[in-house]
Amino acid sequence: MRPVPIAAPPAKPDPAGTLMHNEAGEAPEAAARFLARNSATIARLAARLRRDPPPFIVTCARGSSDHAATYGKYLFETKTGITVASAAPSIASLYRAPLEAKGALCLAISQSGRSPDLLATAAAYKAGGALVVAMVNDEESPLAACADEVLPLCAGPERSIAATKSYITTLVAQAALAAAWASDAALQERLAALPDALSRAFALRWGAAIPPLVGARDLFVLGRGYGYAVALEAALKFKETCGLHAEAFSAAEVRHGPMAIVRRGFPVLGFASSDASGDDVRDAAALFAERGAVTLLADAGGKGVLPALACDPVLEPILQIQSFYRMVNALAIARGNDPDAPPHLRKVTETR
């Protein structure tokens, strides 16, 4: 009896052939388009906000856009001193409660601009007296129509389920508005150079992260300050593209209980900036390493196993998430997943 030949497993797709890889690679051009298209609007809006500062800022977003809004919280509070809070959309959409927001600034952030709960929230804040500024990729969307001011994200079509370039342009949008509002000429100058830096960040190789993560079931993702927002975004991308359970924590918060579950071999990814917030991420990563964890540090200070570009600490997380997108796309392929079409997910999620 002849032995039955065993067919070789099918070759895995080329990671560079996915929509996610290619759309993330378009982020530098998208950032440049955003800055060119919106410079006059941002200057006018910043002058208005300096002349009549809002008593508070509220952000209205879901998913990756809400992670981007977390970046905005750190930005606007450090650059303007004005308190930023995240809106709970169900207050307006489910409970239909009126909102008092006279003179406030509402930043409504969305790729599609179509989710009913975000629309209800933006409308409620507008009715309550807030200035509503929409940061939205679809400038023909209902959210854009509702807003007082629109900053089109200019990311272009995004067909992969996983948002990449639209997330990055949302970070750029907030950095540009904060820099103009605070009259921070140094940050504005560095923003002008950001598209080129994004291209260099996308070329960095994070292949060292793939072997310890290809068979992982759980991991922690750490950040702090401006970098906390990209830790949140990275944890989401691990879940949706790789089917990998990931939790994001502030490098301070992770010490308050969560670190108790870390065992030998448990993977921990950290995003460290070159400022004091990065020192805390580096310290937490070292503490986990002492306990036997596999620590993967992207460090703008140059001390990590994953290469990262140094820049203004405000902008370093944007460059790090750009490098991350290339790696997580390749990791999804290595784990046998399709990063462009994760199970059970749709590109536009409409919640009420």
C-alpha positions as CSV (number, residue, x, y, z in Angstrom):
1,M,0.0,0.0,0.0
2,R,1.5,3.3,-1.1
3,P,1.7,6.0,1.6
4,V,-0.7,8.9,1.1
5,P,1.3,12.0,0.5
6,I,0.6,14.7,3.1
7,A,-0.1,18.0,1.4
8,A,2.0,20.9,2.6
9,P,0.0,23.6,4.4
10,P,-0.9,26.5,2.2
11,A,1.5,29.4,2.2
12,K,0.5,32.3,4.4
13,P,-0.4,35.5,2.5
14,D,2.2,38.2,2.2
15,P,1.6,40.7,5.0
16,A,2.4,43.6,2.6
17,G,-0.5,42.6,0.4
18,T,-3.3,43.4,2.9
19,L,-5.5,46.4,2.9
20,M,-4.5,47.2,6.5
21,H,-0.8,47.2,5.6
22,N,-1.3,49.5,2.6
23,E,-3.7,51.8,4.3
24,A,-1.4,52.2,7.3
25,G,1.4,53.0,4.8
26,E,-0.8,55.8,3.4
27,A,-0.8,57.6,6.8
28,P,2.1,60.0,5.9
29,E,0.2,61.3,2.8
30,A,-3.0,61.5,4.8
31,A,-1.4,63.5,7.5
32,A,0.1,65.9,5.0
33,R,-3.3,66.3,3.3
34,F,-4.9,67.1,6.6
35,L,-2.4,69.7,7.6
36,A,-2.6,71.4,4.2
37,R,-6.4,71.3,3.9
38,N,-7.2,72.4,7.4
39,S,-4.5,75.0,8.2
40,A,-6.8,78.0,7.7
41,T,-9.7,76.5,9.6
42,I,-7.5,75.5,12.5
43,A,-6.0,79.0,12.7
44,R,-9.4,80.7,12.7
45,L,-10.8,78.2,15.3
46,A,-7.7,78.6,17.5
47,A,-8.1,82.4,17.5
48,R,-11.7,82.0,18.5
49,L,-10.8,79.7,21.4
50,R,-8.1,82.0,22.6
51,R,-10.5,84.9,22.5
52,D,-13.3,83.1,24.2
53,P,-11.9,80.0,26.1
54,P,-14.4,77.3,26.8
55,P,-15.1,76.4,30.5
56,F,-14.5,72.8,29.6
57,I,-13.9,70.4,26.7
58,V,-16.0,67.3,26.1
59,T,-15.1,64.5,23.6
60,C,-17.7,62.4,21.8
61,A,-16.4,59.2,20.2
62,R,-16.4,55.4,20.2
63,G,-13.8,52.7,19.5
64,S,-10.5,53.8,18.0
65,S,-11.9,57.4,17.8
66,D,-12.4,57.3,21.6
67,H,-8.8,56.2,22.0
68,A,-7.8,59.1,19.9
69,A,-9.9,61.4,22.2
70,T,-7.8,60.1,25.2
71,Y,-4.8,61.5,23.4
72,G,-6.7,64.8,23.1
73,K,-7.4,64.9,26.8
74,Y,-3.6,64.9,27.6
75,L,-2.9,67.3,24.8
76,F,-5.5,70.0,25.6
77,E,-5.1,69.8,29.3
78,T,-1.3,70.2,29.1
79,K,-1.4,72.9,26.4
80,T,-4.4,74.9,27.6
81,G,-5.1,73.9,31.2
82,I,-8.8,73.4,30.4
83,T,-10.4,70.2,31.7
84,V,-11.3,67.5,29.2
85,A,-14.0,64.9,29.8
86,S,-15.3,62.0,27.7
87,A,-19.0,62.1,27.0
88,A,-21.1,59.0,27.7
89,P,-23.3,58.8,24.6
90,S,-26.1,56.9,26.3
91,I,-26.9,60.0,28.3
92,A,-28.3,61.6,25.2
93,S,-29.2,58.6,23.1
94,L,-30.8,56.3,25.6
95,Y,-31.7,58.5,28.6
96,R,-32.5,61.5,26.4
97,A,-31.3,63.8,29.2
98,P,-30.7,67.5,28.3
99,L,-27.1,68.6,28.7
100,E,-25.9,72.0,30.0
101,A,-22.8,73.0,28.1
102,K,-22.9,76.8,27.6
103,G,-19.7,77.9,26.0
104,A,-18.1,74.5,26.1
105,L,-16.1,72.9,23.2
106,C,-17.4,69.5,22.0
107,L,-15.0,67.5,19.9
108,A,-17.0,64.9,18.0
109,I,-14.7,62.3,16.5
110,S,-15.6,59.6,14.0
111,Q,-14.4,57.9,10.9
112,S,-17.9,57.5,9.4
113,G,-19.9,60.1,11.2
114,R,-23.0,58.0,11.2
115,S,-23.5,56.2,14.5
116,P,-26.9,57.3,16.0
117,D,-25.5,57.6,19.6
118,L,-22.7,60.0,18.5
119,L,-25.1,62.0,16.5
120,A,-27.5,62.3,19.4
121,T,-24.7,63.3,21.7
122,A,-23.3,66.0,19.4
123,A,-26.8,67.4,18.9
124,A,-27.5,67.4,22.6
125,Y,-24.3,69.3,23.4
126,K,-25.0,71.8,20.6
127,A,-28.5,72.3,22.0
128,G,-26.9,72.8,25.4
129,G,-24.8,75.7,24.1
130,A,-21.5,74.0,23.1
131,L,-19.5,74.7,20.1
132,V,-19.4,71.4,18.2
133,V,-16.3,70.6,16.1
134,A,-16.4,67.4,14.1
135,M,-13.2,65.6,13.2
136,V,-14.6,63.2,10.6
137,N,-13.3,61.3,7.6
138,D,-16.6,61.4,5.7
139,E,-17.3,65.1,5.3
140,E,-20.7,64.4,3.8
141,S,-21.8,62.5,6.9
142,P,-24.7,63.5,9.2
143,L,-22.1,64.3,11.9
144,A,-20.4,66.9,9.7
145,A,-23.8,68.4,8.9
146,C,-24.6,68.7,12.6
147,A,-21.3,70.3,13.6
148,D,-20.6,74.1,13.8
149,E,-17.1,73.5,12.5
150,V,-15.7,70.5,10.5
151,L,-12.1,69.4,10.3
152,P,-12.1,66.7,7.5
153,L,-9.6,64.0,8.4
154,C,-8.6,63.6,4.7
155,A,-7.6,60.0,5.3
156,G,-9.3,58.8,2.1
157,P,-11.2,55.6,1.7
158,E,-10.4,53.0,4.4
159,R,-11.7,49.5,3.4
160,S,-10.0,47.4,6.0
161,I,-12.1,46.8,9.1
162,A,-9.1,47.9,11.2
163,A,-8.8,51.7,11.2
164,T,-5.2,52.9,10.8
165,K,-4.7,56.1,8.8
166,S,-7.9,57.6,10.0
167,Y,-6.8,57.0,13.6
168,I,-3.4,58.7,12.9
169,T,-5.0,61.7,11.2
170,T,-7.3,62.1,14.2
171,L,-4.2,62.3,16.5
172,V,-2.6,64.8,14.1
173,A,-5.8,66.9,14.0
174,Q,-5.9,67.3,17.7
175,A,-2.2,68.0,17.9
176,A,-2.5,70.7,15.2
177,L,-5.5,72.3,17.0
178,A,-3.8,72.2,20.4
179,A,-0.5,73.7,18.9
180,A,-2.4,76.5,17.2
181,W,-4.6,77.2,20.2
182,A,-1.5,77.4,22.6
183,S,0.5,79.3,20.0
184,D,3.2,76.6,20.3
185,A,5.4,77.4,17.4
186,A,7.9,74.6,18.2
187,L,5.1,72.0,18.1
188,Q,3.7,73.4,14.9
189,E,7.1,73.2,13.3
190,R,7.5,69.5,14.3
191,L,4.0,68.8,13.0
192,A,5.0,70.1,9.6
193,A,7.8,67.5,9.6
194,L,5.6,64.7,10.9
195,P,4.6,63.2,7.5
196,D,8.2,62.4,6.7
197,A,8.7,61.0,10.2
198,L,5.7,58.7,9.8
199,S,7.2,57.3,6.6
200,R,10.4,56.5,8.6
201,A,8.4,55.0,11.4
202,F,6.5,52.7,9.1
203,A,9.9,51.4,7.8
204,L,11.0,50.3,11.2
205,R,11.0,46.6,11.8
206,W,9.2,45.2,14.9
207,G,9.7,41.6,13.9
208,A,11.1,40.8,17.4
209,A,7.6,41.1,18.8
210,I,6.2,38.3,16.6
211,P,7.8,35.1,18.0
212,P,6.6,35.7,21.6
213,L,3.1,36.8,20.5
214,V,2.3,34.3,17.7
215,G,1.2,31.7,20.2
216,A,0.1,34.0,23.1
217,R,-3.4,34.1,24.5
218,D,-3.1,37.2,26.7
219,L,-1.0,40.3,27.1
220,F,-0.8,43.7,28.7
221,V,-0.1,46.9,26.8
222,L,1.3,49.8,28.7
223,G,1.6,53.5,28.1
224,R,1.3,56.7,30.1
225,G,0.5,60.3,29.4
226,Y,0.3,61.0,25.7
227,G,1.3,57.3,25.1
228,Y,-1.7,55.9,27.0
229,A,-4.0,56.5,24.0
230,V,-1.8,54.4,21.7
231,A,-1.7,51.6,24.3
232,L,-5.5,51.5,24.2
233,E,-5.5,51.5,20.4
234,A,-2.9,48.7,20.3
235,A,-4.9,46.5,22.7
236,L,-7.9,46.9,20.5
237,K,-6.0,46.0,17.3
238,F,-4.6,42.9,19.0
239,K,-8.1,41.8,19.7
240,E,-9.8,42.6,16.4
241,T,-7.0,41.6,14.0
242,C,-5.2,38.8,15.8
243,G,-7.9,37.3,18.1
244,L,-5.5,38.0,20.9
245,H,-6.9,39.1,24.3
246,A,-5.0,42.3,25.2
247,E,-5.6,44.8,28.0
248,A,-4.2,48.3,28.0
249,F,-3.2,50.0,31.3
250,S,-1.5,53.1,32.4
251,A,2.0,52.2,33.6
252,A,0.8,53.6,37.0
253,E,-2.5,51.9,37.1
254,V,-1.2,48.4,36.2
255,R,0.6,48.3,39.6
256,H,-2.8,48.6,41.4
257,G,-3.8,44.9,41.1
258,P,-3.5,43.8,37.4
259,M,0.1,42.9,37.7
260,A,-0.8,40.1,40.1
261,I,-1.8,37.9,37.1
262,V,1.5,38.3,35.3
263,R,3.3,34.9,35.3
264,R,6.6,33.8,33.8
265,G,6.4,34.1,30.0
266,F,3.5,36.5,30.1
267,P,4.0,39.1,27.3
268,V,3.9,42.8,28.1
269,L,4.2,45.5,25.3
270,G,5.1,49.0,26.4
271,F,5.1,52.3,24.6
272,A,7.6,54.7,26.2
273,S,8.2,58.3,25.2
274,S,11.4,60.2,25.8
275,D,9.8,62.3,28.7
276,A,9.0,61.5,32.3
277,S,5.9,59.4,31.3
278,G,8.3,57.1,29.4
279,D,10.4,56.7,32.6
280,D,7.4,55.2,34.3
281,V,6.8,52.8,31.4
282,R,10.4,51.8,31.5
283,D,10.3,51.2,35.2
284,A,7.1,49.1,34.9
285,A,8.6,47.0,32.1
286,A,11.7,46.4,34.2
287,L,9.6,45.3,37.1
288,F,7.7,42.9,34.9
289,A,10.9,41.5,33.5
290,E,12.1,40.8,37.0
291,R,9.0,38.6,37.5
292,G,9.8,36.6,34.3
293,A,7.5,38.4,31.9
294,V,8.5,38.8,28.2
295,T,8.8,42.5,27.9
296,L,8.6,44.2,24.5
297,L,9.5,47.9,24.8
298,A,9.1,50.5,22.1
299,D,11.2,53.2,23.6
300,A,11.8,56.7,22.0
301,G,14.6,56.9,24.6
302,G,16.5,54.2,22.7
303,K,16.4,51.5,25.4
304,G,13.8,49.1,23.9
305,V,13.9,45.9,21.9
306,L,11.5,47.6,19.4
307,P,12.9,50.6,17.5
308,A,11.2,53.9,18.0
309,L,11.9,57.4,16.7
310,A,12.6,60.3,19.1
311,C,10.7,63.5,18.4
312,D,8.7,65.9,20.5
313,P,7.2,63.7,23.3
314,V,3.7,64.9,22.2
315,L,4.2,63.3,18.8
316,E,6.2,60.2,19.6
317,P,3.1,58.1,20.3
318,I,1.9,58.8,16.8
319,L,5.1,57.5,15.3
320,Q,5.0,54.4,17.6
321,I,1.5,53.4,16.6
322,Q,2.5,53.7,13.0
323,S,5.3,51.2,13.5
324,F,2.9,49.0,15.5
325,Y,0.4,48.8,12.7
326,R,2.9,47.2,10.4
327,M,3.8,44.6,13.1
328,V,0.3,43.8,14.2
329,N,-0.8,43.2,10.6
330,A,2.1,40.7,10.1
331,L,1.3,39.1,13.5
332,A,-2.3,38.6,12.4
333,I,-1.1,36.7,9.3
334,A,1.3,34.7,11.3
335,R,-1.5,33.6,13.6
336,G,-3.6,32.6,10.6
337,N,-6.0,35.5,10.7
338,D,-7.2,38.0,8.0
339,P,-6.6,41.4,9.4
340,D,-8.8,43.0,6.8
341,A,-11.9,40.9,7.7
342,P,-12.0,39.9,11.4
343,P,-15.0,37.7,12.3
344,H,-18.2,39.3,13.6
345,L,-17.1,42.9,12.8
346,R,-18.2,45.5,10.3
347,K,-16.4,48.6,9.1
348,V,-19.2,51.0,10.2
349,T,-20.7,50.2,13.6
350,E,-23.9,52.0,14.4
351,T,-25.0,51.9,18.0
352,R,-27.7,53.8,19.8
